[in-house]
Amino acid sequence: MTCWLNRQLNILDYTITSLLRRWWKNLSLIFIYSVLVFVIGSVMFFTRAMQREAKLILADAPDLVIQRLVAGRHDPIPLARAEKIRSIRGVSAVSPRLWGYYFDRINGANYTLQGADDRGLLPGDIDIGAGIARSRKIEAGDIFSLTDSNAIPQVFQVRKLFDAASDLLTVDLMIMPTEDFQSFFDFPADRATDFAVSVRNPREIATVAGKIVELFPDSRPIMKDEILRTYASIFDWRGGMMIVMVAMAVLAFVIFAWDRASGLSAAERHEIGILKSIGWDTGDVLSLKFWEGAVISLTAFLAGILAAYAHIFLMPAPFFSHALKGWAVLYPSFRLTPYVDFSQVAVLFILTVLPYLAATIVPSWLAASVDPDAAMRS
Amino acid sequence: MIQTIDVTKIFNRGAANEFASVRGVTLGVTAGEALIIKGPSGSGKTSLLSLMGCMSRPTSGRIRINDPDLAVKLGAELGASLEIATLPERFLTLIRRQMFGFVFQQFNLVRGISALENVMLPMYPTGEHRSAIRKRAEELIAEFGVAHRATVRVELLSGGEQQRIAIARALVNRPKVIIADEPTAHLDTGLSREFLEIAAALKTSGTTLIIASHDPLVCQAPFVDRVEEIRDGLLVRPGSAG
């Protein structure tokens, strides 16, 4: 065992020396390799993190959202309808919701404004998302000004910033008391933006939706499944772009590995011949090439994956955001919540490190399995 | 100690450029002997040395190595006399490592690494501790008077220094046989004489020497026991097997 270990340590020692003498070539190799891992890793982290954000949003989605349409457009729904809907068999709760959008001219960003009375907010209080706090450079306790629908500035005091698991969920959100919301938007007091309806048996959602339309023909029910489908289609579309990007990166990696595999130079073959003639066997040469491949691929893999992590989670994914977040033009910039799926990292490891090791070892094995005399003459 | 029996080596067999570099050579060398194989370029000297040093296998014929120590190391079932043409590659490697030290015509040092590391290289697969390997290599380098050049990359050494490093590398595993292929081909007379002094000292210490050369300085050296001539792959004076 000691003998085997010493042998491996000696070979590893020579591997390091061997790599250092071609440091420029190996450094550029590690750089290219790292960039490929970085691209694939970034796409992978980005996709998973976005999917997780979406999952968090959908976890709280109501079974049914009821909107009112006037001339085919969304219009506030009368609160009086809530009681009638609640009386439908199978409905467990109906919650009127007040929400709308506010365009912030100062930052050129779109915020979601919500009115709610269940958070203990006093008149003039407001809770805001971290993205708004960042862009407006404000903290809890600061005074915050918004321009209402009559172009009159209104002043609010920030009670707290949202501390949610998902930045995407709350980054652009502002919540104020219902009365403040109604006066801010000049919103009728007997109306709501929509109703969130809970249904006891999920299999009855479609039936309940049908009954609501029967009762109020101008209403538009949106089922949770439909929301899920919409999100799924958005992520599928973006997922398609991801697949194209990953495919390109993988293709680049294959070309790169192939170049290595077919690129055993005459000098390398000659050196293998020398090593064999002075008493190294094929296994020793393969160990040397294995360690060479392992040092390069592991260094590149670690560098690439750490850079990808930093790119996606520590920076706002500058290379991808506009292409993949889609709404980034108006949305205040947000940071994805760090989330690493280790099984995916393992897959990436298998897809990048193992082919590279194979591409390094196979040609060396072919060169090392001939007689040292032939390897020396080649 | 080493005996070739009717050995033939054919390259590119079956191809249009097939040629036989060694043809039916029967030759022997005894322990402690200094044998010179002389002949012009392309006569088959290097191929014969490769065959005797277990660097390649013959196309036909047999090569026997008779060494009790080696037989013990390889396993008693193989017997005292090893028929190397049929041995698996790992045994050939072990024989090369234990039995032979090679000094090549172009020295074949590994470029880009230091002289000391070049000398240490053959010992890496032995499993000895690195400090022991380094100590042994440093001793040899000092013995050949190039200790002050130990950390210098080999391509920066002079021809004479490279030659001494190549000999030190050949000796690091304490081989019983030194095989040298045209060792003075690229050396001036002074350096050639220096090599011959080292070779004579090795012979005195009991090392078997097999040297391929057509340099008269080598062929006529006082320590040489026997000179065999090869031409077009054939021994010129056949029937001298030991």
Boltz contact constraints between the chains, C-beta under 6 A:
constraints:
  - contact:
      token1: [A, 3]
      token2: [B, 127]
      max_distance: 6.0
  - contact:
      token1: [A, 6]
      token2: [B, 127]
      max_distance: 6.0
  - contact:
      token1: [A, 6]
      token2: [B, 129]
      max_distance: 6.0
  - contact:
      token1: [A, 7]
      token2: [B, 125]
      max_distance: 6.0
  - contact:
      token1: [A, 7]
      token2: [B, 127]
      max_distance: 6.0
  - contact:
      token1: [A, 10]
      token2: [B, 124]
      max_distance: 6.0
  - contact:
      token1: [A, 10]
      token2: [B, 130]
      max_distance: 6.0
  - contact:
      token1: [A, 11]
      token2: [B, 124]
      max_distance: 6.0
  - contact:
      token1: [A, 14]
      token2: [B, 124]
      max_distance: 6.0
  - contact:
      token1: [A, 17]
      token2: [B, 113]
      max_distance: 6.0
  - contact:
      token1: [A, 21]
      token2: [B, 112]
      max_distance: 6.0
  - contact:
      token1: [A, 271]
      token2: [B, 110]
      max_distance: 6.0
  - contact:
      token1: [A, 274]
      token2: [B, 108]
      max_distance: 6.0
  - contact:
      token1: [A, 277]
      token2: [B, 55]
      max_distance: 6.0
  - contact:
      token1: [A, 277]
      token2: [B, 102]
      max_distance: 6.0
  - contact:
      token1: [A, 278]
      token2: [B, 122]
      max_distance: 6.0
  - contact:
      token1: [A, 279]
      token2: [B, 96]
      max_distance: 6.0
  - contact:
      token1: [A, 279]
      token2: [B, 97]
      max_distance: 6.0
  - contact:
      token1: [A, 279]
      token2: [B, 122]
      max_distance: 6.0
  - contact:
      token1: [A, 280]
      token2: [B, 125]
      max_distance: 6.0
  - contact:
      token1: [A, 281]
      token2: [B, 90]
      max_distance: 6.0
  - contact:
      token1: [A, 281]
      token2: [B, 93]
      max_distance: 6.0
  - contact:
      token1: [A, 284]
      token2: [B, 125]
      max_distance: 6.0
  - contact:
      token1: [A, 371]
      token2: [B, 56]
      max_distance: 6.0
  - contact:
      token1: [A, 372]
      token2: [B, 55]
      max_distance: 6.0
  - contact:
      token1: [A, 373]
      token2: [B, 50]
      max_distance: 6.0
  - contact:
      token1: [A, 373]
      token2: [B, 55]
      max_distance: 6.0
  - contact:
      token1: [A, 373]
      token2: [B, 56]
      max_distance: 6.0
